[in-house]
Amino acid sequence: MTQTLTRMPESTWVDVCPLGRLLPDRGVCALVGGTQVAVFRTSGDALYAVSNWDPFGRAPVISRGLVGSVGVEPKVASPLLKHTFSLETGMCFEEPSVALDVYDVRVHDGMVQVSTA
């Protein structure tokens, strides 16, 4: 019996913007591997990246949402129908069966980067 090994693609990091241009509690939209990704910097300087697609409003608007928290968990509220999503897990607080995709994000040489894998 022959066994086939599947290799996971290596992460490719895509530059979004210099860290200084990403304002606290605001989002930006970036095209990462052909997908719109919403990138946020919180007032505590934590970075998060989630899908920019609002599954309820059916529009690419999450990057324009309001950043806040539910307890200690950071969240973003969609500007359309106000559904709120965890920036850590992507889960919708009002409809836990719905979630945004979550992406790895980092700062490298002063540049905010999002992973394609």
Secondary structure, DSSP 8 states (H G I E B T S, - for coil): ------------EEEEEEGGGS-TTEEEEEEETTEEEEEEE-TT--EEEEESEETTTTEE-GGGSEEEEETTEEEEE-TTT--EEETTT-BBSS-TT-B--EE-EEEETTEEEEE--
